[in-house]
Amino acid sequence: MPTKRKRPVGRAGRLSHLDAGGRVRMVDVSDKADTRREATAEAEVRMSAAAVRAIRDGAVRKGDPLQAARLAGIMAAKRTAELIPLCHQVALSTVEVDLEPRPRGYRIVGRAVTVAATGVEMEALVAVAAAALTLYDMLKAVDRAIEIGPIRLLAKSGGRSGTYRRG
């Protein structure tokens, strides 16, 4: 017989993705008002000097990894509900993915916006994760030791829980 583990609790005293019997469920957002919601996330990608140089010299044989990563991030954000089991399908107003050069790689910043009954944190996080993985894929022939992370939420606004900003 499996041991019953104590579950962490949310604001309402229970996890929102578990029903009273502890079964996984999709949260019902039908009573929530549509509001403007925005989320920003980031991912760090660290790579060798040779990989950085290949990008900056335009010498990556597969093409421009920065543009491929940007496009992958946007496309992935639009498919978040297909990738993350309990996410709601959200009509995105915009998704932006920017890649900022760093001495040993890139910082990827993704921003997602919608007017809906649920937030877009997952869409912003999926965008930066897919962009980071695309950089790896485009550059693995130059550097198989590329490191991705941390991936994290920077800010979110809108909805009942209000605004969050990473400290």
C-alpha positions in Angstrom: 0.0 0.0 0.0 1.6 3.4 -1.0 2.3 5.8 1.8 0.2 8.9 1.7 2.5 11.9 1.5 1.7 15.3 2.9 0.9 17.6 -0.1 2.2 21.2 -0.2 -0.7 23.7 0.0 -1.5 26.7 -2.1 -3.4 29.9 -1.2 -6.7 28.1 -0.9 -5.2 25.4 1.4 -4.8 22.9 -1.4 -3.0 22.4 -4.7 -5.1 23.8 -7.5 -4.3 20.9 -9.9 -5.6 18.2 -7.4 -9.2 17.5 -6.6 -10.4 16.6 -3.1 -9.4 12.9 -3.7 -5.8 13.9 -4.7 -6.4 13.2 -8.4 -4.9 15.4 -11.1 -7.3 17.8 -12.8 -7.3 20.8 -15.0 -8.2 24.0 -13.1 -11.6 25.4 -14.0 -11.1 29.1 -15.0 -14.6 29.6 -16.3 -15.6 32.0 -13.5 -12.5 34.1 -13.9 -12.6 37.4 -15.8 -10.6 38.0 -18.9 -7.8 40.5 -18.0 -4.6 41.5 -19.6 -1.8 39.2 -18.4 1.9 39.4 -19.1 4.8 37.2 -18.1 8.6 37.5 -18.7 11.1 34.7 -18.3 14.8 34.2 -18.9 17.2 31.4 -19.7 21.0 31.6 -19.6 23.1 29.7 -22.2 26.8 29.3 -21.5 29.1 28.0 -24.3 32.7 27.9 -25.3 34.6 30.8 -26.8 34.6 28.9 -30.1 30.8 28.6 -30.2 30.4 32.3 -29.4 32.9 33.2 -32.1 31.1 31.0 -34.6 27.8 32.8 -33.9 29.3 36.3 -34.1 31.3 35.5 -37.2 28.3 34.0 -39.0 30.2 30.7 -39.3 27.5 28.3 -38.2 26.9 25.9 -41.0 23.2 25.3 -40.1 22.4 29.0 -40.5 21.8 31.8 -38.0 21.3 30.2 -34.6 20.0 33.5 -33.0 17.1 33.8 -35.6 16.4 30.1 -35.4 16.2 30.3 -31.6 14.0 33.3 -31.7 11.6 31.6 -34.0 11.6 28.4 -32.1 10.8 30.2 -28.9 7.8 32.0 -30.5 6.5 28.8 -32.0 6.9 26.8 -28.8 5.0 29.4 -26.7 2.1 29.0 -29.1 2.1 25.2 -28.4 2.6 25.3 -24.7 -0.8 23.6 -23.9 0.3 20.6 -26.1 3.6 20.3 -24.2 2.6 20.9 -20.6 -0.3 18.5 -19.6 -2.5 20.8 -17.5 -2.0 24.1 -19.2 -5.0 25.9 -20.7 -4.9 26.8 -24.4 -4.3 30.5 -24.4 -4.8 32.9 -27.3 -1.5 34.9 -27.3 -1.6 38.6 -28.2 2.2 38.6 -28.6 5.3 36.6 -27.9 8.8 38.2 -28.0 12.1 36.4 -27.7 15.3 38.4 -27.4 18.8 37.1 -27.2 21.3 39.3 -25.4 25.0 38.5 -25.9 27.1 37.7 -22.9 30.9 37.1 -22.8 30.3 33.3 -22.5 27.0 32.9 -24.3 23.5 34.5 -24.3 20.8 35.5 -22.0 17.4 34.7 -23.6 14.4 36.8 -22.5 10.9 35.8 -23.4 7.7 37.8 -23.0 4.1 36.6 -23.5 0.9 38.7 -23.4 -2.7 37.7 -23.6 -6.2 38.9 -22.5 -7.6 35.8 -20.9 -8.9 34.1 -17.7 -5.5 32.5 -17.0 -1.9 33.7 -17.1 1.0 33.2 -19.5 3.9 32.3 -17.2 4.2 28.8 -18.8 4.2 30.3 -22.3 7.1 32.7 -21.4 9.0 29.8 -19.8 8.5 27.4 -22.7 9.6 30.1 -25.1 13.0 30.6 -23.5 13.5 26.9 -22.9 12.9 26.1 -26.6 15.1 29.0 -27.7 17.9 27.7 -25.5 17.5 24.2 -26.7 17.6 25.4 -30.3 20.9 27.2 -29.6 22.3 23.9 -28.3 21.1 22.1 -31.4 22.5 24.6 -33.8 25.9 24.7 -32.1 26.4 21.1 -30.8 28.9 20.4 -33.6 31.1 23.2 -32.2 30.5 22.7 -28.5 28.7 19.7 -26.9 29.3 21.1 -23.4 26.9 24.0 -23.8 25.1 24.6 -20.5 21.5 25.8 -20.2 20.1 27.3 -17.0 18.8 28.7 -14.9 15.4 29.1 -16.6 13.2 31.2 -14.5 10.2 33.5 -14.3 11.2 37.1 -13.9 7.8 38.8 -13.7 4.1 38.4 -14.2 1.1 40.7 -14.0 -2.6 40.5 -14.3 -5.2 38.2 -12.7 -6.3 37.6 -9.2 -2.8 37.0 -7.8 -1.6 40.4 -9.1 2.0 41.3 -9.9 5.1 39.2 -9.2 8.7 40.4 -9.7 11.8 38.3 -9.0 13.7 39.9 -6.2 
